[in-house]
Amino acid sequence: MKTLYKFILKSYIGPFVMTFFIAMFVFFMMFIFKYIDDFVGKGLGFAVLSKLFFYFSLTTIPMALPLAILLSSLMTFGNLGEHLELTAMKSAGLSLQKIMTPLIITTFGFAIAAFYFSNNILPYTNLKAGSLLYDVRESKPALMFKEGIFNNSIDGFSIRIGKKASDGKTLKNIMIYDHRAMQGNNIVLAAKEGTMEQTNDKMFLVLTLFDGVSYKDITDNSKDAQTHPLIRDTFKERIIRFDLSEFKMSRTNEDLFKSNYQMLNISQLNEVVDTLEKNNTKQKNAFTSQLKKNFYSKTTRILTDIDSNKIVSNDTIFFNKLSKSQQLSVIEHATNATRSTKNYVESVAGDYISQEFSLIRYEVEWHRKFTLSIACIVLFFIGAPLGAIIRKGGLGMPVVVSVVFFIIFHVLSISGEKLAKEGEMPAYQGMWLATVVLLPVGIFLTFKATSDSTLFDIDAYINPIKNLFVRKKE
């Protein structure tokens, strides 16, 4: 029996490793296509890109692992069925459940590892990836000069280069507008040629100009607007240093991202959820008392100030017995009090709704920690029986069937999560929707595979119809 289990595990590990890394690569490329515009032209170094790609490759594991388990289990049992090895095992008196035992244990091991990854590693990975991606997206594009086009990347300057030599340093026909004084194009430098290079620390751009001239409009008083005086200065050589520190990507303090729901483990999520629920309860209780204090007591105080002898109770007054001016005063004060109360109610309602949606996001993330592990088990019990029924190995039919079921699983997961985040259904219902729908499918397929069902055998459906027509002819 040990030899048989080793054979089954060996047949499973190869397809699993292959499909797992293929799935990771596919989801990683989706990430690249999604954020490619944030990377291009930023001049990011290899170290930054390698860190970013490494962290985001780890974040693809929750998507890649269930797909790999589904596809590899289907391929394994499909190969066993196609080469009649599954038939031989059953002929020896082994049930399908007995044959699946080593892979069931392995899948439960993957489920436990997936839970540990989601709860302990993924929050840290999300923190690193999210903070680094934020810094990349906020960083300025790399400084690039194109021929004949003004470059405004450096604050306070607009620079145009007529022609750039092949060495990337020698420049021709240079024109620079100095806007640091915020007075328009009143300072202009022009040079026939020059050189451009960065300092060793990449903090400054040194531009050396040759055979040039500078112009500066004088605008010290109102008469200058009519006479247009200027200062003209020619030079043989002039060196200008531009500060490039703003182009260097700076790292944001990661503590600013730690409170995000994706950066927390289960215990931290429990604390946040408990705190938010208590705050919402306090806000509900405070709302009623504050409303009475701000509206009813204010209204009563207004009426008392007008005519205390007319007050019968907090909400009854002989309004008709008041004079015309007093009635207008009551109406005006009541209108102001109502308007103020309305604004207060709208403000509290907005805050409460915002806190409710924030609470839902934390609850959704809490359930996500478990759904990945259970999804691995459910998809295994879909893939393994399907492989035993289809009896086709390789990357043909198993891939098609696996992709179909995974798309169903993914669509249900995304739809349930979206409905939960929008408040259309409780968080636990939305996050467990895909599992609840596919679990009966797994049980049904396992039952069919155990009873050697011809679920996907076309002849099993066509032959009864053929026999029916043959009997009618007889």
C-alpha positions as CSV (number, residue, x, y, z in Angstrom):
1,M,0.0,0.0,0.0
2,K,2.9,2.4,0.8
3,T,4.3,1.8,-2.7
4,L,0.9,2.6,-4.2
5,Y,0.6,5.8,-2.3
6,K,4.1,6.9,-3.2
7,F,3.2,6.2,-6.9
8,I,0.0,8.3,-6.6
9,L,1.9,11.2,-4.8
10,K,4.7,11.1,-7.4
11,S,2.1,11.3,-10.2
12,Y,0.5,14.3,-8.4
13,I,3.5,16.4,-7.4
14,G,4.8,16.9,-10.9
15,P,1.6,18.3,-12.4
16,F,0.9,20.3,-9.2
17,V,4.3,22.1,-9.3
18,M,4.0,22.8,-13.0
19,T,0.4,24.1,-12.9
20,F,1.1,26.1,-9.7
21,F,3.9,28.1,-11.2
22,I,2.1,28.5,-14.5
23,A,-0.9,29.9,-12.7
24,M,1.3,32.2,-10.7
25,F,2.9,33.5,-13.9
26,V,-0.5,34.1,-15.5
27,F,-1.8,36.1,-12.5
28,F,1.5,37.9,-12.2
29,M,1.4,39.0,-15.9
30,M,-2.1,40.3,-15.2
31,F,-0.6,42.5,-12.4
32,I,2.1,43.7,-14.8
33,F,-0.5,44.7,-17.5
34,K,-2.6,46.4,-14.8
35,Y,0.2,48.6,-13.5
36,I,2.5,48.9,-16.5
37,D,1.7,52.6,-16.9
38,D,2.9,53.3,-13.4
39,F,6.3,51.7,-14.1
40,V,7.2,53.1,-17.5
41,G,9.4,56.1,-17.6
42,K,10.0,56.2,-13.9
43,G,13.7,55.2,-14.1
44,L,13.2,52.5,-11.4
45,G,16.3,50.5,-10.6
46,F,16.6,46.8,-10.7
47,A,16.4,46.5,-6.9
48,V,13.1,48.3,-6.7
49,L,11.5,46.4,-9.5
50,S,12.7,43.0,-8.2
51,K,11.3,43.8,-4.7
52,L,8.0,44.9,-6.2
53,F,7.7,41.9,-8.5
54,F,8.7,39.5,-5.7
55,Y,6.1,40.8,-3.3
56,F,3.3,40.8,-5.9
57,S,4.2,37.3,-7.1
58,L,3.5,36.2,-3.5
59,T,0.1,37.9,-3.5
60,T,-0.9,35.8,-6.5
61,I,-0.7,32.6,-4.4
62,P,-4.3,32.8,-3.1
63,M,-5.5,32.7,-6.7
64,A,-2.9,30.3,-8.0
65,L,-3.1,27.6,-5.3
66,P,-6.8,26.6,-5.8
67,L,-6.4,26.5,-9.6
68,A,-3.3,24.4,-9.3
69,I,-5.0,21.9,-7.0
70,L,-8.0,21.7,-9.3
71,L,-6.0,21.2,-12.5
72,S,-3.3,18.9,-11.1
73,S,-5.8,16.6,-9.4
74,L,-7.8,16.4,-12.6
75,M,-4.7,15.7,-14.6
76,T,-3.5,13.0,-12.1
77,F,-6.6,11.0,-12.1
78,G,-7.2,11.6,-15.8
79,N,-3.8,10.1,-16.5
80,L,-4.4,7.2,-14.2
81,G,-7.8,6.5,-15.9
82,E,-6.4,7.0,-19.4
83,H,-3.6,4.4,-18.8
84,L,-6.0,2.0,-17.1
85,E,-4.1,2.2,-13.9
86,L,-7.1,3.4,-12.1
87,T,-9.1,0.4,-13.4
88,A,-6.3,-1.9,-12.2
89,M,-6.5,-0.4,-8.7
90,K,-10.2,-0.8,-8.5
91,S,-9.9,-4.4,-9.8
92,A,-7.6,-5.1,-6.9
93,G,-10.4,-4.2,-4.5
94,L,-9.5,-0.6,-3.8
95,S,-12.3,2.0,-3.7
96,L,-11.8,5.5,-5.2
97,Q,-11.8,7.0,-1.7
98,K,-8.9,4.7,-0.7
99,I,-7.0,5.6,-3.9
100,M,-7.6,9.3,-3.2
101,T,-6.5,9.0,0.5
102,P,-2.9,10.2,0.0
103,L,-4.0,13.2,-2.1
104,I,-6.8,14.0,0.4
105,I,-4.2,14.2,3.2
106,T,-1.9,16.3,1.0
107,T,-4.8,18.6,0.1
108,F,-5.6,19.1,3.8
109,G,-2.0,19.9,4.3
110,F,-2.1,22.5,1.6
111,A,-5.3,23.9,3.2
112,I,-3.5,24.3,6.5
113,A,-0.5,25.9,4.8
114,A,-2.8,28.2,2.9
115,F,-4.5,29.4,6.1
116,Y,-1.1,30.0,7.7
117,F,0.0,32.0,4.6
118,S,-3.2,34.1,4.5
119,N,-3.1,34.9,8.2
120,N,0.6,35.4,8.8
121,I,2.5,36.0,5.5
122,L,0.0,37.6,3.2
123,P,-0.7,40.7,5.5
124,Y,3.1,41.4,5.6
125,T,3.4,40.9,1.9
126,N,0.5,43.2,1.2
127,L,2.0,45.8,3.4
128,K,5.4,45.7,1.6
129,A,3.8,45.5,-1.8
130,G,1.2,48.2,-1.2
131,S,3.6,50.7,0.3
132,L,6.2,50.2,-2.4
133,L,3.6,50.4,-5.2
134,Y,2.3,53.7,-3.6
135,D,5.8,55.2,-3.7
136,V,6.4,54.0,-7.3
137,R,3.1,55.6,-8.4
138,E,3.8,58.8,-6.6
139,S,7.4,59.2,-7.9
140,K,8.1,61.5,-10.8
141,P,8.9,60.2,-14.3
142,A,12.6,60.0,-15.1
143,L,14.1,63.1,-16.6
144,M,14.2,62.7,-20.4
145,F,15.0,65.3,-23.0
146,K,13.6,64.9,-26.5
147,E,14.8,67.0,-29.5
148,G,12.7,70.1,-30.3
149,I,10.3,69.6,-27.3
150,F,10.1,71.7,-24.2
151,N,10.7,69.7,-21.0
152,N,9.0,71.0,-17.9
153,S,9.9,68.2,-15.5
154,I,12.3,70.3,-13.4
155,D,10.3,72.7,-11.2
156,G,10.8,76.3,-12.3
157,F,12.4,75.6,-15.6
158,S,11.3,74.9,-19.2
159,I,14.1,73.5,-21.3
160,R,14.3,72.8,-25.1
161,I,17.1,71.0,-26.9
162,G,17.4,71.4,-30.6
163,K,19.6,68.3,-31.2
164,K,21.2,65.7,-29.0
165,A,24.3,63.9,-30.1
166,S,24.6,60.1,-30.1
167,D,26.8,60.2,-26.9
168,G,23.7,61.5,-25.0
169,K,25.7,64.3,-23.4
170,T,26.5,66.8,-26.2
171,L,23.6,69.2,-27.0
172,K,22.9,71.8,-29.7
173,N,20.7,74.9,-29.8
174,I,19.7,75.0,-26.1
175,M,16.9,77.3,-24.8
176,I,16.0,77.6,-21.1
177,Y,13.1,79.6,-19.6
178,D,13.6,80.4,-15.9
179,H,10.2,80.6,-14.2
180,R,11.4,80.5,-10.6
181,A,10.4,84.2,-10.1
182,M,6.8,83.3,-11.1
183,Q,6.7,86.3,-13.5
184,G,6.3,84.6,-16.8
185,N,9.0,84.2,-19.5
186,N,11.0,87.2,-18.3
187,I,14.3,85.2,-18.0
188,V,15.6,83.3,-21.1
189,L,19.0,81.6,-21.7
190,A,20.0,80.4,-25.2
191,A,23.2,78.7,-26.2
192,K,24.6,77.2,-29.4
193,E,25.9,74.1,-27.7
194,G,26.5,72.5,-24.3
195,T,27.0,69.3,-22.3
196,M,24.7,67.5,-19.9
197,E,25.7,65.0,-17.2
198,Q,24.6,63.9,-13.8
199,T,26.7,63.9,-10.6
200,N,27.8,60.5,-9.3
201,D,25.2,60.5,-6.6
202,K,22.4,61.2,-9.2
203,M,21.3,64.2,-7.1
204,F,22.2,67.0,-9.5
205,L,22.1,67.6,-13.3
206,V,25.1,69.7,-14.4
207,L,24.4,71.6,-17.6
208,T,27.4,73.4,-19.2
209,L,26.5,76.0,-21.8
210,F,28.9,77.4,-24.4
211,D,28.6,80.6,-26.6
212,G,25.3,81.7,-25.2
213,V,23.3,84.8,-24.3
214,S,20.8,85.5,-21.5
215,Y,17.9,88.0,-21.5
216,K,16.1,89.4,-18.5
217,D,13.1,91.7,-18.6
218,I,13.1,94.5,-16.0
219,T,9.7,94.8,-14.3
220,D,10.6,96.7,-11.1
221,N,7.9,99.5,-11.5
222,S,4.9,100.4,-13.6
223,K,6.8,102.4,-16.2
224,D,8.8,99.3,-17.2
225,A,5.6,97.8,-18.7
226,Q,5.7,100.7,-21.3
227,T,9.5,101.0,-22.0
228,H,10.3,97.2,-21.7
229,P,13.8,97.5,-20.5
230,L,16.0,94.4,-20.4
231,I,19.4,93.1,-19.5
232,R,21.3,91.2,-22.1
233,D,24.4,89.2,-21.2
234,T,26.6,87.1,-23.4
235,F,28.9,84.4,-22.1
236,K,31.4,81.9,-23.4
237,E,30.7,79.3,-20.8
238,R,28.1,79.0,-18.0
239,I,27.4,76.1,-15.6
240,I,23.9,75.5,-14.3
241,R,23.1,72.9,-11.7
242,F,19.6,71.5,-11.4
243,D,18.4,69.7,-8.2
244,L,17.2,66.2,-9.1
245,S,16.3,65.1,-5.5
246,E,12.6,65.3,-6.4
247,F,13.1,62.6,-9.1
248,K,14.5,60.1,-6.6
249,M,11.8,57.8,-5.2
250,S,11.3,58.3,-1.5
251,R,9.9,55.7,0.8
252,T,6.8,56.4,2.8
253,N,6.5,55.2,6.4
254,E,4.9,51.8,6.4
255,D,3.1,52.5,9.6
256,L,0.7,54.6,7.7
257,F,-0.6,51.5,5.8
258,K,-0.7,49.1,8.7
259,S,-4.3,49.8,9.7
260,N,-5.6,48.8,6.2
261,Y,-7.8,45.7,6.4
262,Q,-5.5,43.8,3.9
263,M,-2.5,44.2,6.3
264,L,-4.1,42.6,9.4
265,N,-4.2,39.0,10.6
266,I,-7.2,37.4,12.3
267,S,-6.5,38.5,15.8
268,Q,-6.0,42.1,14.6
269,L,-9.1,42.0,12.5
270,N,-11.1,40.7,15.5
271,E,-9.9,43.7,17.6
272,V,-10.8,46.2,14.8
273,V,-14.2,44.6,14.2
274,D,-15.0,44.6,17.9
275,T,-13.9,48.3,18.3
276,L,-16.0,49.4,15.3
277,E,-19.1,47.5,16.5
278,K,-18.7,49.2,19.9
279,N,-18.3,52.6,18.3
280,N,-21.4,52.1,16.2
281,T,-23.4,51.1,19.3
282,K,-22.2,54.1,21.2
283,Q,-23.0,56.3,18.2
284,K,-26.6,54.9,18.0
285,N,-27.1,55.5,21.7
286,A,-25.6,59.0,21.6
287,F,-27.7,60.0,18.6
288,T,-31.0,59.7,20.4
289,S,-30.0,61.6,23.5
290,Q,-28.2,64.3,21.4
291,L,-31.2,64.7,19.2
292,K,-33.5,65.3,22.2
293,K,-31.0,67.7,23.7
294,N,-30.4,69.7,20.5
295,F,-34.0,69.8,19.2
296,Y,-36.7,69.1,21.8
297,S,-35.1,71.0,24.6
298,K,-34.1,73.9,22.2
299,T,-37.7,74.1,20.9
300,T,-39.1,74.1,24.4
301,R,-36.6,76.8,25.5
302,I,-37.6,79.0,22.6
303,L,-41.3,78.8,23.4
304,T,-40.6,79.5,27.1
305,D,-38.7,82.6,26.2
306,I,-41.6,83.8,24.1
307,D,-44.3,83.3,26.7
308,S,-43.7,81.0,29.6
309,N,-47.4,81.2,30.7
310,K,-48.5,79.6,27.5
311,I,-46.5,76.4,28.0
312,V,-48.7,73.4,28.9
313,S,-46.1,70.6,28.3
314,N,-42.9,70.1,26.4
315,D,-44.8,69.7,23.1
316,T,-48.0,71.6,23.5
317,I,-48.7,75.4,23.4
318,F,-51.6,77.6,22.7
319,F,-50.1,78.8,19.4
320,N,-53.2,80.5,18.2
321,K,-53.4,82.8,21.3
322,L,-50.0,84.3,20.6
323,S,-49.6,87.6,18.8
324,K,-48.8,87.8,15.1
325,S,-45.1,88.8,15.8
326,Q,-44.8,86.0,18.4
327,Q,-46.1,83.4,15.9
328,L,-43.7,84.5,13.3
329,S,-40.9,84.3,15.8
330,V,-41.9,80.8,16.8
331,I,-42.0,79.7,13.2
332,E,-38.6,81.2,12.4
333,H,-37.0,79.6,15.5
334,A,-38.6,76.3,14.7
335,T,-37.5,76.4,11.1
336,N,-33.9,77.1,12.2
337,A,-34.0,74.4,14.8
338,T,-35.4,71.9,12.2
339,R,-32.8,72.9,9.6
340,S,-30.0,72.4,12.2
341,T,-31.4,69.1,13.3
342,K,-31.6,67.9,9.7
343,N,-28.0,68.8,9.1
344,Y,-27.0,67.0,12.3
345,V,-29.0,63.9,11.3
346,E,-27.5,63.8,7.8
347,S,-24.0,64.2,9.2
348,V,-24.5,61.4,11.8
349,A,-26.1,59.2,9.1
350,G,-23.1,59.7,6.7
351,D,-20.6,58.9,9.4
352,Y,-22.6,55.8,10.5
353,I,-22.9,54.5,6.9
354,S,-19.1,55.1,6.4
355,Q,-18.3,53.2,9.5
356,E,-20.7,50.4,8.5
357,F,-19.0,50.0,5.1
358,S,-15.6,50.1,6.8
359,L,-16.8,47.3,9.2
360,I,-18.0,45.2,6.3
361,R,-14.5,45.4,4.6
362,Y,-12.8,44.1,7.8
363,E,-15.4,41.3,8.1
364,V,-14.9,40.4,4.4
365,E,-11.2,40.2,5.0
366,W,-11.7,38.0,8.1
367,H,-13.7,35.5,6.1
368,R,-11.2,35.5,3.3
369,K,-8.6,34.0,5.6
370,F,-10.7,30.8,5.7
371,T,-12.2,30.7,2.3
372,L,-8.9,30.1,0.6
373,S,-8.3,26.9,2.6
374,I,-11.8,25.6,2.1
375,A,-11.6,26.4,-1.6
376,C,-8.5,24.2,-2.0
377,I,-10.5,21.2,-0.5
378,V,-13.7,21.8,-2.4
379,L,-11.9,22.2,-5.8
380,F,-9.9,19.0,-5.1
381,F,-13.1,17.1,-4.7
382,I,-14.2,18.5,-8.0
383,G,-11.0,17.9,-9.9
384,A,-10.1,14.3,-8.7
385,P,-13.5,12.8,-9.4
386,L,-13.7,14.6,-12.7
387,G,-10.4,13.1,-13.7
388,A,-11.6,9.7,-12.8
389,I,-14.7,10.1,-14.9
390,I,-13.2,11.8,-17.9
391,R,-10.1,9.6,-18.0
392,K,-8.1,12.0,-20.1
393,G,-4.7,13.3,-19.0
394,G,-2.3,15.8,-20.3
395,L,-3.0,19.5,-20.8
396,G,-5.9,19.2,-23.2
397,M,-9.3,18.3,-21.8
398,P,-8.3,18.7,-18.1
399,V,-7.2,22.3,-18.8
400,V,-10.5,23.2,-20.5
401,V,-12.6,21.6,-17.7
402,S,-10.5,23.1,-14.9
403,V,-10.7,26.6,-16.4
404,V,-14.4,26.4,-16.7
405,F,-14.9,25.4,-13.1
406,F,-12.3,27.9,-11.9
407,I,-14.0,30.7,-13.8
408,I,-17.3,29.7,-12.1
409,F,-15.6,29.7,-8.8
410,H,-13.9,33.1,-9.4
411,V,-17.0,34.8,-10.7
412,L,-19.0,33.6,-7.7
413,S,-16.3,34.7,-5.4
414,I,-16.0,38.2,-6.9
415,S,-19.8,38.6,-7.1
416,G,-20.3,37.5,-3.5
417,E,-17.5,39.8,-2.3
418,K,-18.9,42.7,-4.2
419,L,-22.4,42.2,-2.9
420,A,-21.1,41.9,0.6
421,K,-19.0,45.1,0.3
422,E,-22.0,47.0,-1.1
423,G,-24.1,45.8,1.9
424,E,-26.5,43.8,-0.3
425,M,-25.9,40.6,1.8
426,P,-24.0,39.8,5.0
427,A,-20.2,39.4,4.7
428,Y,-20.3,35.7,5.6
429,Q,-22.9,34.9,2.9
430,G,-21.0,36.8,0.2
431,M,-17.6,35.3,1.0
432,W,-18.8,31.7,1.3
433,L,-21.1,31.9,-1.8
434,A,-18.7,30.1,-4.1
435,T,-18.0,27.4,-1.6
436,V,-21.6,26.7,-0.9
437,V,-22.5,26.5,-4.6
438,L,-19.6,24.3,-5.6
439,L,-19.5,22.0,-2.5
440,P,-22.6,20.0,-3.7
441,V,-21.0,19.7,-7.1
442,G,-17.9,18.1,-5.5
443,I,-20.1,15.7,-3.5
444,F,-22.1,14.8,-6.6
445,L,-19.0,14.2,-8.7
446,T,-17.3,12.2,-6.0
447,F,-20.5,10.0,-5.8
448,K,-20.6,9.5,-9.5
449,A,-16.9,8.7,-9.8
450,T,-17.2,6.2,-6.9
451,S,-20.1,4.4,-8.7
452,D,-18.1,4.4,-12.0
453,S,-20.6,6.7,-13.6
454,T,-20.4,7.5,-17.4
455,L,-21.3,11.1,-16.7
456,F,-19.3,12.4,-19.6
457,D,-19.6,9.4,-22.0
458,I,-21.5,10.7,-25.0
459,D,-22.4,7.1,-26.0
460,A,-24.2,6.6,-22.7
461,Y,-26.7,9.3,-23.7
462,I,-26.8,8.5,-27.4
463,N,-27.2,4.7,-27.2
464,P,-30.6,4.7,-25.3
465,I,-32.0,7.1,-28.0
466,K,-30.7,4.8,-30.8
467,N,-32.2,1.7,-29.1
468,L,-35.5,3.6,-28.8
469,F,-35.7,4.2,-32.5
470,V,-34.7,0.6,-33.3
471,R,-37.5,-0.8,-31.1
472,K,-40.0,1.5,-32.8
473,K,-39.0,0.2,-36.3
474,E,-39.4,-3.4,-35.1
